[in-house]
Amino acid sequence: MFKLILWIIFLLLVVFFVVFNVEPKVTVHLLPGVALENIPLALVIILSFVLGLLFGISFSLVQMLKRSLRKSPQDEPKQDKPKQDKPNISTP
């Protein structure tokens, strides 16, 4: 229930941010000669955040995969070999 309340508050803050940043329109230059005009500033900020988040997650996943593939067989836990009983030699 607490998580739900936090998500609702977070979404209300995002809506509040978007409502107050709809008016400023910006031009986004993607490449020389390629531009998107009259894009709301809030949309640019949110898309930049989402793209950065996706890039960061993908980079992190690649690093975790490399680390798991780099593990050598020595890193794996060794299975205990059955112990051989030593002969019982009694000394007089």
N, C-alpha and C positions, 0 to 999 in steps of 0.2 A: 504494500500500500504506500509505503514511504517513497519507493522508487517511482511509482506512478505520479505522485505529487511533484517530485523533482522534475520528471519529464514534462509535466504540464506547465510548470513554471518556466522551464527552459524553452519550450515551444512558444509560450506567451512572450518571452523576451525576444525571440527571433522574429515573431510577428510584429512586435513593437518596433524593432530595428528596421524591418522591411517597410512598414507603413511610413516611417519618418524619413526613409531614404529612397522613396520612389521618384520624387521630383528631380533630384540631380541626375541628369542624363549625361553619359560620357561616351566618348568614341574609343573603341578598343582597336588598336593597330596590331593585327596578328602577324602579318608579313609586309614587306614593302609593297605598297599598292593594294593591299587587302585590309580593309577596315570595316568594323561593325559600328554603325552610328546609332545614336539615341538608345543606348542600353542603360537600364537603370543601374545606378551605382550599387545598390544592395545586391542585385543579381551578380554583378561582377565580383563583389567581395565574397559572396557565398560560394560561387563556382570556383573561385581561386582557392578557398579553404578546402572544398571537397576534393579538388584535383590534387592539392598538396597532401591531403590525408591519404588519398589512394596511392600516390607516389611513395609516400613514406611507408605505408603498409606493404606495398609490393617489394620495396627495397629490403624491408625487415624480413619478409618471408624468404627472399633469395638468400640473405645472410644466414638464416636459420637452416635452410636446406643445405647450404654449403658446409656448415658446421656439422650437421648430422651425417653428411656423406664423407667428411674428412675423418670421422672417428675410425680409429684403427681397431683391429681385433683385440689388441692389448687392453683397450679401454673397456671392453665388455667384461662383465663379471665372470670369473672363472668358475667352472663347476667343480665341486669338490670331488676328488678322486677317492674311490673307496680305499680305506686304509687297510694295509695288509697287516695281519696279526704277526707280531714278532714271536719267534719260538720262546717258550718259557724255559730259560736256562737258569737253573739254581746253582749257586756256587756253595761248596761245603765250607 
